[in-house]
C-alpha cells in the first residue's frame, strides 16, 4: 500500500530523514512526488524521458554534494511546492541542453 509520507511526517522530518538516509522516509520520492515526475514526463519532456529516469535524475541532483540543494529548502513553503519549482526549472534547463 502506497502511503504519502507527507501525511505522516512534517516537512522538517522528511528533509532530515532524507538527508539522514532514513529509507522509510526516502520513499517520499516514490510516493509523494510521483505526480510531479509524471507531469515532467508528459509536459516538459514530451514523454521522451521515462518517469523512473526523471525520478533518479532528480534524486541525484538533490543528493549531490551531501544533499546541498535539498539543504537550501528554508521551510517558507511546503516541501512539495519547493520541490516542484526546483525540479521543473531543472528539467526545463535539462531539456534545452543547458545541463548535460
Residue pairs with C-beta under 8 A, 6 or more apart in sequence:
2 30
2 31
3 31
4 31
4 32
5 14
5 25
5 27
5 28
5 31
5 32
6 14
6 28
6 32
6 79
6 80
9 17
9 25
11 73
11 75
11 78
11 79
12 75
13 25
14 25
14 28
14 79
15 70
15 73
15 79
17 24
17 25
17 26
17 28
18 25
18 26
18 28
18 67
18 70
19 66
19 67
19 70
19 71
29 55
29 58
29 59
30 55
32 80
33 55
33 58
33 80
33 83
34 51
36 80
36 83
36 84
36 87
37 51
37 54
37 55
37 58
37 87
38 51
40 49
40 54
40 87
40 88
40 91
41 47
41 49
41 50
41 51
41 54
44 88
44 91
44 92
44 95
45 54
45 91
45 95
49 57
54 91
57 94
58 87
58 90
61 69
61 90
62 69
62 70
62 86
63 70
69 86
73 79
73 82
90 99
93 99
